[in-house]
Amino acid sequence: MKLSQLIAEIPLAQILGAPDADVTVIAYDSRDVKPEALFVAVPGFKVDGHAFVHQAVANGAAAVLVQSDRRDVWEPLTANGRIPLVVVGDTRSALASVAAAFYGYPGRSLGVIGVTGTDGKTTTSWLISAVLEAAGYRTGLLSTAGCKIGDRWLPNTTGFTTPEAPQVQALLAEMVVDGVDYAIVESTSHGLALHRLDGCEYDIAAFTNLSPDHIDFHGSLEEYKQAKGRLFAMLDESVRKDKVILRQAQYERPSTPLTPSPSTALRMYSSRAIAKVAILNADDPAAAYFRSQTHAPALTYGVHSLADVRAADISLRSDGSRFKLISRVADGERREDASVHLPGLFNVYNALAAAAVALSQELELKTIVGALESFAGVPGRMEYIDEGQPFKVVVDFAHAPNALRTALSFLRSQTEGRLIAVFGCIGERDEHRRFGMGQIAGELADYTVVTNDGPFSEDPNVIMAEIARGLEATGKRRGDDFTVIPDRLEAIRQALSSARTGDTVLLAGKGHETSIVIGKKIFPWDEWQVARELLRQA
């Protein structure tokens, strides 16, 4: 692809040098640069990509995209005019734009559903996928717990819910080739604020809930909310207001990942239009703000509000919930008995969000109810382990204060004996999480084992000490009410060995994750399998 084609949609981009340079690779790490690569110099949190522009050129870059306020770094490259430079105001935003162009703007050939919120994004995304597939659509998923392209599952190995824009666009492009109708994209505040999701061309934006999180990155709850609000504003910014999507497309999978081109694939099958819509949790006060960010029509869901989609007569059990699903989306009110094999009121909300998305796409209520009932769950989300032990063991991804509170509150209501919590806190994230999670465990758990989660470059003892301080702030005493065991395997072993009939042990924080990172070392880890093996040994 020509350099001029890649930057055609970047406002005020200036090319210094030949605009017809051929580009076959997009790179934002100079170590990935090879001949015919466009190197995008992105200011990072630890290093600035502009410091590596000369290395990128030495590695054979065909062109370099730089930020106008870093002139002192890149201007020497203009002296001999040997390599084209593209100068823009914001290279992060430009990276998303060139990535979308490079992969043929795949979001314009898909129905794209974004799911944002503090909690419930992953489960809601998976539920939406299950419901749409029950109606005969082919789906793709970009989520914390893994990525899906039609029938293929791929692990999320980036360490981020939202990878960088080139990875996002490459996955969307593969979905187009695979005949996917709807891409469901878990849309984080980081991904939205850092422009990683620009160019996705959203059609549907769904909001789960909002509570304080990632304040270290965003600075305040208001800025955190505004970052999530970008998802709804992007409904209005999408290039095409009505998109063509495929349904039950049948074809032989091509041998190369990006052929046939998206435009060729679209001509192969029948199509229909999809309209923009905002899906909002009417029971959350932040819904009004997100509603104000878009001109798209809104569809609400809730339990306590008179929403368009709501649940009534809710019966919560340890193995799931039953409720009356009520829809006021079409003419008149329709009701169906519904159930989900997912515990807790929070999962009723997740199911309602998925139902609202499906109803916005004109799916039948009976189809939605059937899909919810048959949904098996998400790995590492309120996942029970039964090896015949007389107490409950639950693995959950709860790795932030509100998620931990939700998990412990639900398990408290389902526990006859003691509630035992095992968790740590990830490093290089919001430091306030640590004390807060300790406080919540002190309020809701009978006994806590503080351990490692994944400290990365931070001192794990400092992290665990902050959690312990939160526990002590609630009156808990080390030795009597909690202990600190850095080795996660030993921490789980002690918790399980101390559990008795009627108790519940919550293993929180790791969920679906497959490693623990301590310093520069990566240790393989499977929380669910570790717990199973320890229970079998008992």
C-alpha positions in Angstrom: 0.0 0.0 0.0 1.2 3.5 -0.8 2.1 5.8 2.1 -0.3 8.5 0.8 -3.2 5.9 1.0 -2.4 5.0 4.6 -2.6 8.6 5.8 -5.5 9.8 3.6 -7.9 10.1 6.5 -5.6 11.7 9.1 -6.5 15.4 9.5 -3.6 17.8 8.8 -1.1 15.1 8.2 2.0 16.5 6.4 4.3 14.4 4.3 7.9 15.4 4.0 9.3 13.4 1.2 7.9 10.9 -1.3 4.2 10.1 -0.7 4.4 7.0 -3.0 6.6 4.9 -0.7 5.4 1.3 -0.5 4.4 0.1 3.0 3.9 -3.6 3.8 4.3 -3.5 7.6 3.0 -1.2 10.4 5.4 -1.1 13.4 5.3 0.9 16.6 8.3 -0.9 18.1 11.7 -0.3 16.3 12.7 -3.9 17.0 9.8 -5.0 14.7 10.9 -2.7 11.8 11.9 -4.4 8.6 12.2 -3.1 5.0 9.0 -1.5 3.7 7.8 -0.8 7.3 6.1 2.4 8.4 7.4 3.1 11.9 5.0 5.1 14.1 6.8 6.8 16.9 4.4 6.7 19.9 5.1 8.5 23.2 4.8 5.7 25.8 4.5 5.6 29.6 8.1 4.5 30.1 9.9 5.3 26.8 9.1 7.6 23.8 9.1 6.0 20.4 10.7 9.1 19.0 13.9 8.1 20.7 14.1 5.2 18.3 13.4 6.8 15.0 17.0 6.6 13.9 17.2 2.9 14.9 14.0 2.3 12.9 15.6 4.0 9.8 18.7 1.9 10.3 16.5 -1.3 10.4 15.1 -0.4 7.0 11.9 1.6 7.6 10.3 2.8 4.4 8.8 5.8 6.2 8.4 7.3 9.7 5.4 8.8 11.3 6.2 11.4 14.0 4.6 13.9 16.3 4.9 17.6 15.5 6.0 18.5 19.0 9.1 16.2 18.8 10.7 18.2 16.0 14.1 18.3 17.7 14.3 14.5 17.4 13.1 13.9 13.9 14.2 17.0 12.0 17.7 15.8 11.4 16.2 13.0 9.2 14.9 15.6 6.8 18.5 16.9 5.9 19.1 14.5 3.0 15.4 13.6 2.2 16.4 9.9 2.2 13.2 8.7 4.0 9.7 10.1 3.9 8.4 11.6 7.2 4.7 12.0 8.1 4.2 14.7 10.7 0.9 14.7 12.7 -0.4 16.2 15.9 -1.0 12.9 17.8 0.8 9.7 16.7 -1.4 7.5 18.9 -4.5 8.6 17.1 -2.6 8.3 13.8 -1.5 4.7 14.6 -5.1 3.7 14.7 -5.9 5.5 11.5 -3.1 3.9 9.5 -3.9 0.5 11.0 -7.5 0.7 9.9 -6.4 1.8 6.4 -3.8 -0.9 6.2 -6.3 -3.7 6.9 -9.0 -2.3 4.6 -11.2 -0.6 7.2 -12.6 -4.0 8.4 -15.0 -2.3 10.9 -17.0 -1.0 7.9 -17.7 -4.5 6.8 -18.9 -5.8 10.2 -21.6 -5.1 12.7 -19.4 -3.9 15.6 -20.7 -4.0 19.2 -18.7 -2.3 21.9 -19.2 -3.2 25.6 -17.8 -0.9 28.3 -18.2 -0.5 32.0 -16.3 -1.2 35.2 -17.5 -4.7 35.7 -19.3 -7.4 33.6 -17.7 -6.5 30.3 -16.3 -9.9 29.6 -19.4 -11.9 30.6 -21.7 -9.5 28.8 -19.6 -9.8 25.6 -19.7 -13.6 25.7 -23.4 -13.6 26.4 -24.0 -11.3 23.4 -22.0 -13.6 21.2 -24.0 -16.7 22.4 -27.3 -15.0 21.8 -26.5 -13.8 18.3 -25.1 -17.2 17.3 -28.3 -18.8 18.5 -30.1 -16.7 16.0 -27.8 -17.9 13.2 -25.2 -15.1 13.1 -21.5 -15.7 13.0 -19.6 -13.7 15.7 -16.1 -12.6 16.7 -14.9 -11.6 20.2 -12.1 -9.4 21.5 -12.2 -9.9 25.2 -10.1 -10.2 28.3 -10.7 -14.0 28.5 -9.8 -14.6 24.9 -10.5 -13.8 21.2 -12.8 -15.6 18.9 -12.9 -15.5 15.1 -16.0 -17.4 14.0 -15.3 -21.0 15.3 -11.7 -20.3 16.2 -10.6 -19.4 19.7 -7.3 -17.5 20.3 -5.8 -16.7 23.7 -5.3 -13.1 24.6 -1.6 -13.0 25.2 -1.1 -9.3 25.2 -1.7 -8.7 28.9 -4.2 -6.1 28.0 -8.0 -6.4 27.4 -7.5 -4.0 24.5 -4.3 -4.6 22.4 -2.7 -1.8 20.3 -4.6 -0.7 17.3 -2.7 -2.8 14.7 -3.6 -5.9 16.6 -7.2 -4.8 16.9 -7.6 -4.1 13.2 -5.8 -7.3 12.2 -8.3 -9.3 14.2 -11.2 -7.5 12.8 -9.8 -8.1 9.3 -9.6 -11.8 10.0 -13.2 -11.7 11.1 -14.3 -10.2 7.8 -12.5 -12.9 5.9 -14.0 -15.5 8.1 -17.5 -14.4 7.3 -18.2 -13.0 10.7 -21.4 -10.9 11.0 -20.9 -9.2 14.3 -17.7 -8.3 16.2 -18.2 -7.9 19.9 -15.4 -5.7 21.3 -14.7 -5.4 25.0 -14.0 -1.7 25.1 -11.9 -0.5 28.0 -11.3 3.0 29.2 -7.6 2.6 28.5 -8.3 1.3 25.0 -10.7 4.2 24.3 -8.4 6.9 25.9 -5.3 5.7 24.1 -7.1 5.6 20.7 -6.5 1.8 20.4 -10.2 1.4 19.4 -10.4 4.3 16.9 -11.5 3.1 13.5 -13.6 0.2 14.8 -16.7 1.9 13.4 -19.1 1.0 16.2 -22.7 0.3 15.5 -23.9 -0.6 19.1 -22.5 0.7 22.3 -23.4 -1.1 25.6 -22.8 0.1 29.1 -22.8 -2.2 32.1 -22.0 -0.1 35.2 -19.6 2.5 36.6 -17.6 2.6 39.8 -14.2 4.1 40.7 -11.3 2.3 39.0 -8.1 3.1 37.1 -7.9 6.5 38.8 -4.1 6.3 38.7 -4.3 6.4 34.9 -7.3 8.7 34.3 -6.7 11.1 37.3 -10.3 11.2 38.5 -13.7 9.4 38.3 -14.9 12.1 36.0 -12.1 11.6 33.5 -12.6 7.8 33.8 -16.3 8.3 32.9 -15.4 10.6 30.0 -13.0 8.0 28.6 -15.8 5.4 28.5 -18.1 8.0 27.1 -15.9 8.0 23.9 -17.5 4.7 23.0 -20.9 6.4 22.7 -19.6 9.5 20.9 -18.0 7.1 18.4 -21.5 5.9 17.3 -21.9 9.4 15.7 -18.4 9.5 14.2 -18.6 6.2 12.3 -18.1 6.8 8.6 -21.1 4.7 7.6 -24.3 5.1 9.6 -25.8 2.0 8.1 -23.6 -1.0 7.6 -24.0 -4.1 5.6 -23.5 -7.4 7.5 -23.5 -11.0 6.4 -25.8 -13.7 7.7 -24.9 -17.5 7.7 -22.3 -16.9 5.0 -20.9 -20.2 3.6 -17.5 -20.4 1.8 -14.2 -22.2 1.8 -11.7 -20.5 4.2 -8.9 -18.9 2.2 -5.3 -20.1 2.8 -4.0 -16.5 3.4 -5.2 -14.4 6.3 -6.4 -11.3 4.4 -7.8 -12.7 1.1 -10.2 -12.3 -0.4 -10.4 -8.6 0.3 -13.3 -7.3 2.5 -15.0 -5.8 -0.5 -14.8 -9.0 -2.5 -16.2 -11.0 0.5 -19.1 -8.6 0.8 -20.2 -9.2 -2.8 -20.5 -12.9 -2.2 -23.5 -12.9 0.2 -26.8 -11.4 0.9 -26.9 -8.5 3.3 -29.1 -6.2 5.5 -28.6 -2.9 7.1 -27.8 -2.3 10.8 -28.7 0.9 12.7 -26.8 2.6 15.5 -28.1 2.1 19.1 -26.9 2.8 22.7 -27.6 0.1 25.3 -27.8 1.6 28.8 -28.1 0.3 32.3 -31.0 2.4 33.5 -30.3 1.5 37.2 -26.8 3.1 37.0 -26.7 6.9 37.6 -24.0 7.3 34.9 -26.4 6.1 32.2 -27.7 9.7 31.7 -24.1 10.9 30.9 -23.5 8.2 28.3 -26.9 8.9 26.8 -25.9 12.5 26.3 -22.8 11.5 24.3 -24.6 10.3 21.2 -27.5 11.1 18.9 -28.2 7.4 18.4 -31.5 6.0 19.9 -31.2 4.4 23.3 -32.5 1.1 24.6 -32.4 0.7 28.4 -32.3 -2.3 30.7 -32.6 -2.7 34.4 -34.1 -4.4 37.5 -35.3 -1.4 39.5 -36.2 1.0 36.7 -39.1 0.9 34.2 -36.6 0.1 31.5 -37.2 -1.2 27.9 -35.8 -4.6 28.9 -36.1 -5.7 32.5 -36.2 -8.6 34.9 -38.9 -9.3 37.5 -39.7 -12.0 40.0 -35.9 -12.7 40.3 -34.9 -15.9 42.1 -31.2 -16.1 42.9 -29.5 -19.4 43.6 -25.9 -20.5 44.0 -26.0 -22.2 40.6 -27.8 -19.4 38.7 -30.9 -17.3 38.6 -34.5 -17.4 37.3 -36.5 -14.4 36.3 -39.2 -13.0 34.1 -37.7 -11.3 31.1 -39.9 -8.4 30.1 -39.5 -6.5 26.8 -41.1 -3.3 25.7 -38.9 -2.9 22.6 -41.6 -3.8 20.0 -45.3 -2.9 20.1 -46.8 -4.0 23.4 -45.2 -5.8 26.3 -43.8 -9.3 26.0 -42.8 -11.7 28.8 -40.9 -14.9 28.9 -39.6 -17.1 31.8 -35.8 -17.0 31.7 -32.8 -18.4 33.5 -29.1 -18.2 33.4 -26.6 -20.7 34.9 -24.6 -17.7 36.2 -24.9 -16.8 39.9 -25.6 -13.4 41.3 -27.8 -10.4 40.6 -24.9 -8.9 38.7 -25.2 -11.7 36.1 -28.9 -11.0 35.7 -27.8 -7.5 34.7 -25.3 -9.0 32.3 -28.0 -11.2 30.8 -30.3 -8.2 30.4 -27.6 -6.2 28.6 -27.1 -9.1 26.2 -30.9 -9.4 25.7 -31.2 -5.7 25.0 -28.5 -5.9 22.3 -30.2 -8.9 20.7 -33.6 -7.2 20.8 -32.1 -4.1 19.1 -31.2 -6.5 16.3 -34.8 -7.8 16.1 -34.1 -11.2 17.6 -37.1 -13.2 18.9 -37.5 -13.2 22.7 -37.8 -17.0 22.7 -34.5 -17.3 20.9 -32.9 -15.0 23.4 -34.2 -16.9 26.4 -33.1 -20.2 25.0 -29.5 -18.9 24.4 -29.3 -17.4 27.9 -30.4 -20.7 29.4 -27.8 -22.8 27.5 -24.9 -20.4 28.1 -22.2 -22.3 29.9 -20.3 -19.4 31.3 -16.9 -17.7 31.0 -13.7 -19.3 32.2 -12.6 -17.8 35.5 -15.8 -15.9 36.2 -17.6 -17.3 39.3 -16.4 -20.8 38.3 -17.2 -23.4 40.9 -14.8 -26.4 41.5 -16.3 -29.6 42.7 -14.0 -32.5 43.6 -16.4 -33.9 46.2 -15.2 -31.6 49.0 -17.8 -30.6 51.6 -17.2 -26.9 51.0 -17.5 -24.6 48.0 -14.5 -23.4 46.0 -14.9 -20.6 43.5 -12.4 -19.0 41.0 -13.2 -15.5 40.0 -11.3 -12.8 38.1 -12.3 -10.1 40.7 -9.1 -8.1 40.7 -10.4 -4.6 41.7 -12.3 -3.3 44.8 -15.8 -3.2 43.3 -15.5 -6.6 41.7 -14.2 -8.1 44.9 -17.1 -6.6 46.8 -19.6 -8.0 44.4 -18.1 -11.5 44.5 -17.8 -11.6 48.3 -21.3 -10.1 48.9 -22.9 -12.7 46.7 -20.9 -15.6 48.2 -21.7 -14.4 51.7 -25.4 -14.8 50.9 -24.8 -18.3 49.7 -22.5 -19.5 52.6 -23.6 -21.2 55.7 -20.1 -21.4 57.3 -17.1 -19.2 57.0 -16.1 -17.2 53.9 -12.4 -17.4 53.1 -10.8 -15.2 50.6 -7.5 -15.7 48.8 -6.2 -12.8 46.7 -3.4 -10.3 46.0 -3.3 -7.2 43.7 -1.6 -6.7 40.4 1.4 -4.4 40.3 1.9 -1.3 38.1 -1.7 -0.4 38.5 -3.8 1.9 40.7 -2.1 1.7 44.1 -5.4 2.6 45.8 -6.8 -0.7 44.9 -4.6 -2.5 47.4 -5.8 -0.8 50.6 -9.4 -0.8 49.2 -9.4 -4.6 48.5 -8.0 -5.2 52.0 -10.8 -3.2 53.5 -13.5 -5.0 51.5 -12.1 -8.4 52.5 -12.0 -7.2 56.1 -15.7 -6.2 55.9 -17.0 -9.3 54.1 -14.7 -12.3 54.6 -14.2 -14.2 57.8 -10.6 -15.1 57.0 -8.2 -13.8 54.3 -5.0 -15.1 52.8 -3.1 -12.3 51.2 -0.8 -13.5 48.4 0.8 -12.5 45.1 -1.2 -11.8 42.1 1.3 -10.4 39.6 3.6 -7.7 40.9 5.5 -7.2 37.7 8.4 -4.8 38.5 7.0 -3.7 41.9 8.1 -5.1 45.3 5.4 -7.7 46.1 5.9 -7.2 49.8 4.9 -3.6 49.5 1.7 -4.5 47.7 0.8 -7.2 50.2 1.6 -4.8 53.1 -1.0 -2.3 51.7 -3.6 -5.0 51.5 -2.8 -6.0 55.1 -3.1 -2.4 56.1 -6.6 -2.3 54.6 -7.6 -5.4 56.5 -6.3 -4.0 59.8 -8.2 -0.8 59.2 -11.4 -2.8 59.6 -10.2 -4.3 62.9 -8.8 -7.6 61.5 -5.7 -9.0 63.2 -2.9 -10.8 61.5 -2.7 -14.4 62.6 -6.3 -14.4 63.9 -8.3 -13.1 60.9 -5.7 -13.0 58.1 -2.3 -14.2 57.1 0.2 -13.2 54.4 1.7 -16.0 52.2 3.6 -14.7 49.1 3.7 -18.1 47.4 0.2 -18.4 45.7 0.3 -22.2 45.6 0.9 -22.3 49.4 -1.7 -19.6 50.0 -4.3 -21.7 48.2 -3.2 -24.9 49.9 -3.6 -23.3 53.4 -7.0 -21.9 52.6 -8.3 -25.2 51.3 -6.9 -27.2 54.1 -8.5 -24.9 56.7 -12.0 -25.0 55.0 -14.7 -27.0 56.7 -18.2 -28.2 55.9 -20.4 -25.3 54.8 -17.5 -22.9 54.2 -16.7 -21.1 50.9 -13.2 -20.4 49.6 -12.9 -17.6 47.0 -9.8 -17.6 44.9 -9.9 -14.1 43.4 -7.8 -12.1 40.9 -6.4 -14.6 38.4 -9.5 -16.1 36.9 -8.7 -17.1 33.3 -5.1 -15.9 33.4 -2.3 -18.3 32.6 0.7 -16.7 34.2 2.1 -14.8 37.2 4.7 -12.1 36.4 7.2 -11.4 39.2 10.0 -9.0 38.1 11.1 -10.2 34.7 10.1 -13.8 35.2 6.9 -15.3 33.9 5.6 -18.3 35.8 2.9 -20.5 34.2 -0.3 -20.5 36.3 -3.8 -22.0 36.0 -5.8 -21.2 39.2 -8.6 -23.6 38.4 -6.2 -26.5 37.7 -4.1 -25.7 40.8 -7.2 -25.8 43.0 -8.4 -29.0 41.5 -5.1 -30.8 42.1 -4.9 -29.6 45.7 -8.4 -30.8 46.4 -7.6 -34.2 44.9 -4.5 -34.5 47.1 -6.5 -33.7 50.3 
